[in-house]
Amino acid sequence: MIKAIVFAATLATAGAGVVYAQQSGTTGGSPGTTMGTERGTSGTTGTMGTERGRTMGATGSTAQMMSTLPQHVTAVSNWYDQNVYDQQDNKIGEIKDMLLDREGKVQAVIVSVGGFLGMGEKDVAVAFDAVSPAQRENKWWLTMNASKDQLRTAPGFRFDRSKQAWTMAAR
């Protein structure tokens, strides 16, 4: 009976080492070799590394989890679907979308201007830097150095669902 318990414990310990090696990305080989889970890394790549490379290669390396949040950032919800005001505090539009570049930085915002109950509305693109955020009474307040008329005369855009992109609106 004791031999069976010792044998089971030995198998469990040996199995745990193999599982740990697979999860941590190291092989039983020399120090510094990897299973090829990251792009551009060198090292020994076994069969399992090839499989991981196929599934992870399309999206890059494993996602980095954060234990703290970056400083000096703001939530998209402070911008999206928020009113935009001119310098005299008149509402001139509402942010309907935010356009990001390949690095994830916001380059432009789509501002919806004019219209009543969704009729006659026009969507225009504005450089992200043209909108200034501030806080008033614990609420985000977005302003632009432009008038409603300037936005109405700007080129219009529409969202093409088939392309999943903004395109020039028909005149």
C-alpha positions as CSV (number, residue, x, y, z in Angstrom):
1,M,0.0,0.0,0.0
2,I,2.8,2.5,0.9
3,K,4.6,1.6,-2.4
4,A,1.4,2.5,-4.3
5,I,1.1,5.9,-2.5
6,V,4.8,6.7,-3.1
7,F,4.5,5.7,-6.8
8,A,1.4,7.9,-7.2
9,A,3.1,10.8,-5.6
10,T,6.2,10.4,-7.8
11,L,4.1,10.3,-10.9
12,A,2.1,13.4,-9.8
13,T,5.3,15.3,-9.1
14,A,6.9,14.3,-12.5
15,G,3.7,15.2,-14.3
16,A,3.5,18.6,-12.6
17,G,7.0,19.4,-13.9
18,V,6.0,18.7,-17.5
19,V,2.8,20.8,-17.2
20,Y,4.8,23.6,-15.7
21,A,7.4,23.5,-18.5
22,Q,4.6,23.6,-21.1
23,Q,2.9,26.5,-19.4
24,S,6.0,28.6,-18.8
25,G,7.3,28.1,-22.4
26,T,10.5,26.4,-21.4
27,T,11.8,23.1,-22.6
28,G,13.8,20.6,-20.7
29,G,16.8,21.6,-22.7
30,S,19.5,24.2,-22.0
31,P,18.7,27.4,-20.2
32,G,17.4,30.2,-22.4
33,T,15.7,28.0,-25.0
34,T,12.0,28.7,-25.6
35,M,9.0,27.1,-27.2
36,G,8.9,29.8,-29.9
37,T,5.8,31.5,-28.6
38,E,7.0,35.0,-29.4
39,R,7.7,36.6,-32.8
40,G,11.3,37.2,-33.5
41,T,12.6,35.0,-30.7
42,S,15.3,32.5,-31.3
43,G,15.6,29.2,-29.6
44,T,14.5,25.6,-30.0
45,T,10.9,25.2,-31.4
46,G,9.3,21.9,-30.8
47,T,6.0,20.6,-32.2
48,M,4.0,22.3,-29.4
49,G,5.8,25.6,-30.2
50,T,4.8,25.4,-33.8
51,E,1.2,24.9,-32.8
52,R,1.3,27.9,-30.5
53,G,3.1,29.9,-33.1
54,R,0.2,29.3,-35.5
55,T,-2.5,30.2,-33.1
56,M,-0.6,33.1,-31.4
57,G,1.4,34.3,-34.4
58,A,-1.6,36.1,-36.0
59,T,-2.1,38.3,-32.9
60,G,1.4,38.6,-31.6
61,S,2.7,37.7,-28.1
62,T,0.6,36.9,-25.1
63,A,-1.5,39.9,-23.8
64,Q,0.1,41.8,-21.0
65,M,-2.1,42.1,-17.9
66,M,-1.8,45.4,-16.0
67,S,-1.7,45.6,-12.2
68,T,-2.0,49.4,-12.4
69,L,-3.6,51.9,-14.8
70,P,-1.5,54.3,-16.9
71,Q,-1.5,57.9,-15.6
72,H,-2.9,60.9,-17.5
73,V,-5.4,58.9,-19.6
74,T,-9.1,59.2,-20.0
75,A,-11.9,56.8,-20.9
76,V,-13.4,56.8,-24.3
77,S,-16.8,57.2,-22.6
78,N,-15.7,60.8,-21.7
79,W,-15.7,61.5,-25.4
80,Y,-18.0,59.1,-27.2
81,D,-21.7,60.3,-27.5
82,Q,-20.7,63.6,-25.8
83,N,-21.8,67.0,-26.8
84,V,-19.3,69.5,-28.3
85,Y,-19.6,73.2,-27.6
86,D,-18.2,76.3,-29.3
87,Q,-16.2,79.0,-27.5
88,Q,-19.5,80.7,-26.4
89,D,-20.8,77.5,-24.8
90,N,-23.3,76.8,-27.6
91,K,-23.8,73.2,-28.5
92,I,-22.5,72.6,-32.0
93,G,-22.5,68.8,-32.4
94,E,-22.0,65.4,-30.8
95,I,-19.1,63.0,-31.1
96,K,-20.4,59.9,-32.8
97,D,-17.1,58.0,-33.4
98,M,-13.4,58.1,-32.9
99,L,-10.9,57.1,-35.6
100,L,-7.7,55.4,-34.4
101,D,-4.5,54.7,-36.3
102,R,-2.7,51.4,-36.4
103,E,-0.9,52.2,-33.1
104,G,-4.2,52.8,-31.4
105,K,-3.9,56.6,-31.2
106,V,-6.9,58.7,-31.9
107,Q,-6.4,60.8,-35.0
108,A,-9.9,62.2,-35.7
109,V,-13.4,62.3,-34.2
110,I,-16.7,62.2,-36.2
111,V,-18.9,65.0,-35.1
112,S,-22.6,64.8,-35.9
113,V,-24.0,68.3,-36.5
114,G,-27.4,69.8,-37.3
115,G,-30.6,67.9,-37.8
116,F,-33.6,67.3,-35.6
117,L,-34.5,63.8,-34.3
118,G,-32.0,62.3,-36.6
119,M,-33.2,64.0,-39.8
120,G,-30.9,66.3,-41.7
121,E,-27.9,65.3,-39.5
122,K,-24.4,65.5,-41.1
123,D,-21.3,63.7,-39.9
124,V,-18.0,65.5,-40.3
125,A,-14.4,64.6,-39.5
126,V,-12.5,66.8,-37.1
127,A,-8.8,66.4,-36.0
128,F,-8.6,65.0,-32.5
129,D,-6.4,67.9,-31.4
130,A,-9.2,70.4,-32.4
131,V,-11.4,69.2,-29.6
132,S,-10.4,70.4,-26.1
133,P,-11.6,68.5,-23.0
134,A,-12.2,70.2,-19.6
135,Q,-14.1,69.3,-16.5
136,R,-17.1,71.4,-15.3
137,E,-19.1,70.4,-12.3
138,N,-17.5,66.9,-12.4
139,K,-18.6,66.3,-16.0
140,W,-16.5,66.3,-19.2
141,W,-17.0,69.3,-21.3
142,L,-15.7,69.2,-24.9
143,T,-15.1,72.5,-26.8
144,M,-13.9,73.4,-30.3
145,N,-12.8,76.7,-31.8
146,A,-15.5,76.4,-34.6
147,S,-19.0,77.4,-35.2
148,K,-22.0,75.2,-36.1
149,D,-22.0,76.8,-39.6
150,Q,-18.4,75.9,-40.1
151,L,-19.2,72.3,-39.3
152,R,-22.3,72.3,-41.5
153,T,-20.2,73.4,-44.5
154,A,-17.4,70.9,-43.9
155,P,-17.2,67.7,-46.1
156,G,-19.7,65.1,-44.9
157,F,-18.9,61.4,-44.2
158,R,-21.1,58.3,-43.8
159,F,-20.3,54.9,-42.2
160,D,-20.3,52.1,-44.8
161,R,-21.3,49.0,-42.9
162,S,-20.1,46.7,-45.7
163,K,-16.6,48.1,-45.5
164,Q,-16.8,48.8,-41.8
165,A,-15.2,52.2,-42.5
166,W,-16.2,55.9,-42.9
167,T,-16.4,57.1,-46.5
168,M,-17.2,60.4,-48.2
169,A,-20.9,61.1,-48.2
170,A,-22.7,61.7,-51.5
171,R,-23.3,65.4,-52.1
